[in-house]
Amino acid sequence: MNKFIGYVEGYICTTNVDSHGDKLTPEAIESIKDQIERDPTLRTMYLQHEVSQPCGEILELRIDTKSEWKGLWAKVGIYKNRKDVLGMIENKELTGFSIAGRVLEEQKLEVCSEKDLIYKFDLEVDPQYWGEIKDILDKKGIQSEVYVRKALDIPVIISVAANGLFIIDKLYDYWKNRKKQGVNINIKIVIEDKKFDFNQVVPEDIETFFNERKLTTLSKLYIFSDRNSKTEAIQFIKDHPFLFSVLIEAPRHIFSIFGNNIRLYLELHRDPEEDFEGLFIIIKTKRSPKESLNLLDRLDEEWWLNVDDNVSNMLEIMVRPI
């Protein structure tokens, strides 16, 4: 029995920049197609990506290539009980569709790994002090590259790639000590188009800026059940910024153990009776409860038990079936 009232076809994602500002690589297009073909649940299409609004199903898929452009074409059947959706299509109220948000978010997980734990910035320092600063970076094992200008009165640029923001505190302490010694020293932190002068800011200002940027990464790594839950979770993270690095690092460890056919949710839980407020990373999987718990134990042994107690007291990981 045919369960569809009509059909539409077109490209659900391409290598062009889409309306949300996302741009997928050709490899990402291939990966999305593979994911949909392996997981039937990803074939469901939703109205405005609302999971409570299933409206159709992907029936056919193919990848089209034109020079450097690549697109994932799909034929979608509209469910018989969604005459409203078919009407919106016929009236041109709906003029396009894209793959369900979960597939795109899972695809972004592939590019959010170790490099997202790296903080990159440039230092502008007075020429006579760059050697001392480079020595601080080297002793802390911080990767850096120096660009010395020919003119002696032009600041030296040191490009830094650090695995934590602690180095900013170290540089600030160095700057303060030199100031106390009566040295007129200038150090500026440059992050893309933003410049932070130690004469005008403190490390917390710079760390806040970095953390705001990290919030964008978290939105790629995790699914939030609704806008309100996302707002609450993000605010909790802002209030406890030491959670950032673990939240960004966690998906890499989880996917290495559970595989790619999972979904990661981030939720804020409150229990007034236990006086508890904290975040839960929820791994949604099709694996059996026994297998899921075994993998969770493995995650504990290989990574989670080594996480700082301050983090684990406010962040827990659990498994739920899809």
Secondary structure as UniProt FT lines:
FT   STRAND          4..14
FT   TURN            19..20
FT   HELIX           26..38
FT   HELIX           40..43
FT   STRAND          44..46
FT   HELIX           47..49
FT   TURN            51..52
FT   STRAND          54..66
FT   TURN            67..68
FT   STRAND          69..79
FT   TURN            80..81
FT   HELIX           83..90
FT   TURN            91..92
FT   HELIX           101..109
FT   TURN            110..111
FT   HELIX           114..117
FT   STRAND          119..125
FT   HELIX           127..129
FT   HELIX           130..139
FT   TURN            140..141
FT   STRAND          143..147
FT   TURN            152..153
FT   STRAND          156..162
FT   HELIX           166..180
FT   TURN            181..182
FT   STRAND          187..191
FT   TURN            192..193
FT   STRAND          194..197
FT   TURN            198..200
FT   HELIX           203..221
FT   HELIX           227..239
FT   HELIX           241..243
FT   HELIX           244..258
FT   STRAND          262..271
FT   TURN            272..275
FT   STRAND          276..285
FT   HELIX           289..302
FT   HELIX           304..306
FT   HELIX           309..312
FT   TURN            313..314
FT   STRAND          315..321
//
